[in-house]
Every structure is written in structure tokens, then in C-alpha cells.
């Protein structure tokens, strides 16, 4: 279990900059039209992760031999990294949504 978490964290760390860039691009392209809410930010986050994973898979496919030799399947690696990303984004989105809701109710 410890090795699984370490390998997934290493993979997610390589995707992080791509993930943030693609998420912001999707949010700018579609998020402002849908409004700033948790659902639109969540969908932009998932599409951003998928775009980052596809770009990394296309541009750096030779790095996957490291994970395969460690006993990880690439699909499982994608899934665990996506779950890690979703959990991290939910931990950020929920308090942000609560703060925005509280600010709107205080404002009137």
C-alpha cells in the first residue's frame, strides 16, 4: 500500500503543472459561461486532468516503463492519480464554496 501511494504521488507530481494549466484553460473557455460554482469547477478539473494525462502519455511515453517495472498497470495508475486529484480538488472546492455562500448570505 505504501508503494502504491508513493508511485501514484510520483506520477501525479509529474502531471501537476500540466493539470493546473489545462484546468485553468477549460475554466476560462467554459467556466465563465457556466458561472463559478462547484460543479463547473469539478468538471473543468476532471477534463483538465484527462488533458494532462493524454499530453503526458503522448509526449513522455517512455517514462511508463518505470511504473510497469514496479508492477503498476498504466490504467490503474491513471485511475489512482485521478482519484487523488479529485480528492484534493474536493478538499479545496468545498471550503471555497462554503466561504462564498457565507459571504453571499452576509452581504444580503
N, C-alpha and C positions, 0 to 999 in steps of 0.2 A: 504494500500500500504506500509506503514511504517512497519507493522508487517510482511508482505511478505518479504521485504528486510532483516529484522532482522533475520527471521527464515532461509532464504536462506544463509545468511552470516554465521550464526552459523553452518549450515550443511557443508558449503564449508570449513570452518575453520577446522572441524574435518577431512576432506579429504585431506587437503593441503599437508601434508608430504607424504602420500601415492601417491598423484597425481604427485608430483615432482619426487619421486623415480621411479614410473612406466614410466613417460615421459622420464627420462634420460635412463632407461633401453631400451625402444623402440628406442630412438635416437641412442644409442650405437649399438644396434643389427641391425637396419636397416638404420639409418640416415647417417652413414658414407658411406654406399654403394650408397645411393641416392644423396649424396652431401649435403652441408649445404646451404639450401635455405628455403624460407618462406613456401613453400608448404609442404616439408617433415617435417619441424618443426611443422606445423599446424596439420598434420596427426598424428604425434607422440604425440602431446598434446591431441588430441581427444581420441586416443587409451589409453593413459596414464590415462585420466580421467575415461574412461569406466572401466579400470582395477582397479583403486582405488575405484570406486563406487561398483563394484562387490565384491571386497575384504571386504569393509566395510559392505555391505549388508549381506555377509556370516558370518563375524566374530562378528558383533555388531548389529544384527537384533532387539534386544530389545530396542535400542535407537529410533527406528522409532515410537514407541508408543507416544513419546513426540510430534512429529510432527503431528501425526494423531489426537491426542487430541487437538492440537492447530488449527485443521481444514485444514491441508495441506495434499494433496494426495502425496504418495511417488513418483509417476511418475512425477507429476508437480514439486516436489522438485528436482528430478534428472535433469529435463529439465532446470529449472531456474539456478541451480548450474552450469550446462554445459554451458549455455549462459553466465553466469558470468565469467566462466573460459575462454571461447573463447574470450570475450571482453577484459579481462585482458591480454591474450596472444597476441591478435592483437595489443593492445597498446604497447606491448614490441617488437613484431616482426617487425612492420612497421618501427619504427625509426632505429632498428638494421639493417634492410635491406637497408634503405636509407644510413646509415653510411657506410656499406660495399660496396655499389655501388659507393658512392662518393670516398671512399678510393681506389677502383679499377680504377676509372677514373683518379684520380690524379696520381696514380702510373704509369699509361700509358697503 
